[in-house]
Amino acid sequence: PVNRGVRFSKNCMAVFLEDRCAVLLRTCAFRLNPTGVKADGACRLSVERCRLRGCVLDGVWIGKETAGSVIGCDFRSNRIGLHHHFEASPRISANTFLQNQYGDVRRFPEEAFS
């Protein structure tokens, strides 16, 4: 599915993907959610020109088996802007990161929070 221009605010989990799926999120806004977008399993995730702000945990979270791309997005005031498994290789390009508490782009599980 393609989602354009949707606003997600104060949801328990704005977008949660698992198992086999393919999703494009374009020009969406994620604000004050625990996690903006979480993809785990054999998913194909594309996040383009979205705004992710004030997420208590992560703006975008990408699991080990997920093929992900995050392009032209704005990450502000999240705990972590983009959090991905150390074996995942998301395509990350032309994003803006500002005031993310524990980092803009972090890998897990080997990076401990400081």
C-alpha positions as a LaTeX table, in Angstrom:
\begin{tabular}{lrrr}
\hline
Residue & $x$ (\AA) & $y$ (\AA) & $z$ (\AA) \\
\hline
Pro1 & 0.00 & 0.00 & 0.00 \\
Val2 & 0.90 & 3.62 & $-0.52$ \\
Asn3 & 0.07 & 6.15 & 2.19 \\
Arg4 & 0.39 & 9.84 & 1.37 \\
Gly5 & $-0.22$ & 12.86 & 3.56 \\
Val6 & $-1.55$ & 10.93 & 6.58 \\
Arg7 & $-1.07$ & 12.44 & 10.04 \\
Phe8 & $-0.35$ & 10.09 & 12.93 \\
Ser9 & $-0.47$ & 11.75 & 16.34 \\
Lys10 & $-0.49$ & 10.30 & 19.86 \\
Asn11 & $-1.10$ & 6.71 & 18.73 \\
Cys12 & 0.17 & 3.69 & 20.64 \\
Met13 & 2.09 & 2.56 & 17.53 \\
Ala14 & 1.56 & 4.71 & 14.47 \\
Val15 & 2.68 & 2.21 & 11.79 \\
Phe16 & 3.72 & $-1.34$ & 12.70 \\
Leu17 & 4.77 & $-3.79$ & 9.97 \\
Glu18 & 5.68 & $-7.44$ & 10.39 \\
Asp19 & 5.91 & $-10.60$ & 8.33 \\
Arg20 & 5.92 & $-10.12$ & 4.53 \\
Cys21 & 4.71 & $-6.74$ & 3.36 \\
Ala22 & 5.64 & $-3.73$ & 1.26 \\
Val23 & 4.68 & $-0.20$ & 2.26 \\
Leu24 & 5.44 & 3.29 & 0.98 \\
Leu25 & 4.88 & 6.21 & 3.34 \\
Arg26 & 5.18 & 9.57 & 1.57 \\
Thr27 & 4.70 & 13.07 & 3.02 \\
Cys28 & 3.20 & 11.69 & 6.24 \\
Ala29 & 3.55 & 13.29 & 9.68 \\
Phe30 & 4.30 & 11.35 & 12.86 \\
Arg31 & 4.05 & 13.34 & 16.09 \\
Leu32 & 4.13 & 12.32 & 19.75 \\
Asn33 & 3.86 & 8.58 & 19.13 \\
Pro34 & 5.95 & 6.07 & 21.12 \\
Thr35 & 7.43 & 4.93 & 17.77 \\
Gly36 & 6.56 & 6.51 & 14.43 \\
Val37 & 7.27 & 3.57 & 12.10 \\
Lys38 & 8.38 & 0.08 & 13.15 \\
Ala39 & 9.17 & $-2.62$ & 10.56 \\
Asp40 & 10.21 & $-6.11$ & 11.60 \\
Gly41 & 10.36 & $-9.24$ & 9.47 \\
Ala42 & 10.68 & $-9.62$ & 5.72 \\
Cys43 & 9.19 & $-6.22$ & 4.87 \\
Arg44 & 10.03 & $-3.64$ & 2.24 \\
Leu45 & 9.63 & $-0.21$ & 3.77 \\
Ser46 & 10.05 & 3.16 & 2.06 \\
Val47 & 9.67 & 6.34 & 4.09 \\
Glu48 & 9.91 & 9.46 & 1.91 \\
Arg49 & 9.59 & 13.15 & 2.77 \\
Cys50 & 7.94 & 12.45 & 6.13 \\
Arg51 & 8.15 & 14.42 & 9.40 \\
Leu52 & 8.86 & 12.42 & 12.58 \\
Arg53 & 8.75 & 14.57 & 15.70 \\
Gly54 & 8.56 & 13.98 & 19.42 \\
Cys55 & 8.48 & 10.17 & 19.28 \\
Val56 & 9.12 & 8.86 & 22.79 \\
Leu57 & 11.22 & 5.95 & 21.49 \\
Asp58 & 12.21 & 5.97 & 17.81 \\
Gly59 & 11.16 & 7.93 & 14.77 \\
Val60 & 11.79 & 4.91 & 12.51 \\
Trp61 & 12.81 & 1.42 & 13.72 \\
Ile62 & 14.06 & $-1.12$ & 11.15 \\
Gly63 & 14.54 & $-4.80$ & 12.02 \\
Lys64 & 17.12 & $-7.32$ & 10.85 \\
Glu65 & 15.19 & $-8.74$ & 7.87 \\
Thr66 & 13.61 & $-5.49$ & 6.68 \\
Ala67 & 14.71 & $-3.85$ & 3.44 \\
Gly68 & 14.26 & $-0.19$ & 4.19 \\
Ser69 & 14.86 & 3.22 & 2.70 \\
Val70 & 14.42 & 6.55 & 4.45 \\
Ile71 & 14.80 & 9.50 & 2.11 \\
Gly72 & 14.25 & 13.22 & 2.57 \\
Cys73 & 12.68 & 12.97 & 6.04 \\
Asp74 & 12.80 & 15.37 & 8.98 \\
Phe75 & 13.60 & 13.82 & 12.39 \\
Arg76 & 13.27 & 16.20 & 15.36 \\
Ser77 & 13.12 & 15.75 & 19.12 \\
Asn78 & 12.81 & 11.95 & 19.14 \\
Arg79 & 14.65 & 9.69 & 21.57 \\
Ile80 & 16.45 & 8.23 & 18.51 \\
Gly81 & 15.80 & 9.43 & 14.98 \\
Leu82 & 16.44 & 6.24 & 13.00 \\
His83 & 17.16 & 2.99 & 14.86 \\
His84 & 18.11 & $-0.12$ & 12.87 \\
His85 & 19.44 & $-3.62$ & 13.47 \\
Phe86 & 23.18 & $-3.87$ & 12.92 \\
Glu87 & 22.64 & $-6.49$ & 10.18 \\
Ala88 & 20.10 & $-4.35$ & 8.32 \\
Ser89 & 21.37 & $-2.01$ & 5.61 \\
Pro90 & 18.74 & 0.67 & 5.16 \\
Arg91 & 19.22 & 3.26 & 2.44 \\
Ile92 & 19.47 & 6.58 & 4.26 \\
Ser93 & 19.68 & 9.74 & 2.16 \\
Ala94 & 19.02 & 13.50 & 2.35 \\
Asn95 & 17.42 & 13.45 & 5.81 \\
Thr96 & 17.46 & 16.24 & 8.41 \\
Phe97 & 18.15 & 15.35 & 12.05 \\
Leu98 & 17.79 & 17.83 & 14.93 \\
Gln99 & 17.72 & 17.42 & 18.72 \\
Asn100 & 17.25 & 13.64 & 18.87 \\
Gln101 & 18.13 & 12.80 & 22.47 \\
Tyr102 & 20.24 & 9.63 & 22.04 \\
Gly103 & 21.37 & 10.08 & 18.48 \\
Asp104 & 20.28 & 10.61 & 14.94 \\
Val105 & 21.05 & 7.15 & 13.49 \\
Arg106 & 21.85 & 4.23 & 15.81 \\
Arg107 & 22.33 & 0.51 & 15.34 \\
Phe108 & 21.19 & $-2.14$ & 17.80 \\
Pro109 & 21.88 & $-4.34$ & 19.70 \\
Glu110 & 25.57 & $-3.49$ & 20.11 \\
Glu111 & 25.37 & 0.26 & 20.76 \\
Ala112 & 24.56 & 0.96 & 24.39 \\
Phe113 & 22.82 & 4.19 & 25.31 \\
Ser114 & 24.90 & 6.80 & 27.02 \\
\hline
\end{tabular}
